Amino acid sequence: MVRLNVVLKPGSFKDVDQLLDALRFVISGTRLEPGCLGCSAWSDPDMTVHYVESWSSESDMRQHVLSPLFTSLLAIVESLRSPPHVQFDFVSASRGLDYVAEVRKEQFE
């Protein structure tokens, strides 16, 4: 799995609303792309805007990075005065409650 995390700092509450509107346009198309596990955006009370995408594989993320929707995302990010924080997280494994059971079982062995 690959996760893209973008943190943006717009200058005003009006800018936050405009930024979220632009990101919603990107989100609606991104969610329809093959391999997309999720895509969302939200703002914090301090006017920080978060944008997150999750992809099932690096190959799917690569295809997305080459897409017109990602070009739109880049344009949105580059339109801000403050530099964005952009991070790609490559997750090699995900586990659920089986991990909890394994760790707790080891405690009693």
C-alpha positions as MATLAB code, in Angstrom:
seq = 'MVRLNVVLKPGSFKDVDQLLDALRFVISGTRLEPGCLGCSAWSDPDMTVHYVESWSSESDMRQHVLSPLFTSLLAIVESLRSPPHVQFDFVSASRGLDYVAEVRKEQFE';
ca = [
       0.000    0.000    0.000;
       1.099    3.573   -0.664;
      -0.262    6.623    1.126;
       0.167   10.223    0.021;
      -0.079   12.827    2.781;
      -0.157   16.521    1.908;
      -0.325   19.283    4.525;
      -1.117   22.805    3.351;
      -1.190   26.136    5.188;
      -3.438   28.615    3.364;
      -3.405   32.249    4.481;
      -7.029   32.797    5.517;
     -10.311   31.036    6.281;
     -11.560   32.082    2.830;
      -8.491   30.423    1.297;
      -9.235   27.259    3.301;
     -12.745   27.060    1.822;
     -11.486   27.656   -1.721;
      -8.725   25.110   -1.286;
     -11.127   22.456    0.021;
     -13.490   23.118   -2.903;
     -10.637   22.612   -5.373;
      -9.499   19.447   -3.589;
     -13.047   18.033   -3.645;
     -12.938   18.229   -7.436;
      -9.725   16.175   -7.460;
     -11.096   13.748   -4.864;
     -14.209   12.907   -6.874;
     -12.146   11.711   -9.841;
      -9.318   10.151   -7.860;
     -11.666    7.836   -5.984;
     -12.720    6.340   -9.336;
      -9.189    5.468  -10.466;
      -8.124    1.789  -10.375;
      -6.309    0.937   -7.160;
      -7.547    3.908   -5.136;
      -8.432    2.743   -1.626;
      -9.473    6.162   -0.379;
      -9.049    9.885   -0.816;
     -10.084   12.700    1.508;
      -9.401   16.278    2.581;
     -10.229   18.227    5.713;
      -9.151   21.281    7.667;
      -8.159   21.789   11.270;
      -9.272   24.762   13.400;
      -5.812   26.329   12.886;
      -6.481   26.493    9.094;
      -4.202   23.554    8.265;
      -5.573   21.578    5.319;
      -4.863   17.860    5.042;
      -5.162   15.813    1.855;
      -4.667   12.034    1.912;
      -4.743    9.350   -0.791;
      -4.332    5.599   -0.234;
      -3.409    3.226   -3.065;
      -3.312   -0.543   -3.163;
       0.120   -0.665   -4.835;
       3.042    1.470   -5.944;
       2.114    0.673   -9.535;
      -1.348    2.182   -9.008;
       0.208    5.257   -7.385;
       2.628    5.647  -10.288;
      -0.253    5.565  -12.780;
      -2.050    8.193  -10.730;
       1.018   10.461  -10.558;
       1.038   10.463  -14.364;
      -2.678   11.313  -14.597;
      -4.340   14.648  -15.365;
      -5.977   14.563  -11.908;
      -2.587   14.510  -10.230;
      -1.513   17.395  -12.445;
      -4.552   19.263  -11.104;
      -3.491   18.422   -7.546;
       0.005   19.760   -8.254;
      -1.466   22.989   -9.620;
      -3.548   23.426   -6.469;
      -0.562   22.768   -4.203;
       1.713   25.088   -6.187;
      -0.839   27.919   -6.068;
      -0.228   28.462   -2.351;
       2.353   30.880   -1.024;
       3.595   28.630    1.761;
       5.456   25.460    0.832;
       3.481   22.232    1.218;
       4.529   19.189    3.183;
       4.247   16.217    0.814;
       5.020   12.690    1.965;
       4.646    9.297    0.288;
       4.487    6.419    2.775;
       5.198    2.942    1.411;
       3.544    0.398    3.691;
       4.880   -3.124    3.295;
       2.337   -4.846    5.525;
      -0.932   -4.219    7.297;
      -2.351   -6.383   10.043;
      -5.450   -6.459   12.176;
      -6.422   -8.110   15.425;
      -4.338  -11.147   14.489;
      -1.306   -9.025   15.414;
      -2.747   -8.265   18.858;
      -3.443  -11.968   19.414;
       0.078  -12.914   18.332;
       1.791  -10.403   20.612;
      -0.384  -11.212   23.613;
       0.076  -14.945   23.073;
       3.878  -14.507   23.064;
       3.653  -12.821   26.464;
       2.340  -16.030   28.043;
       4.776  -18.430   26.377;
];
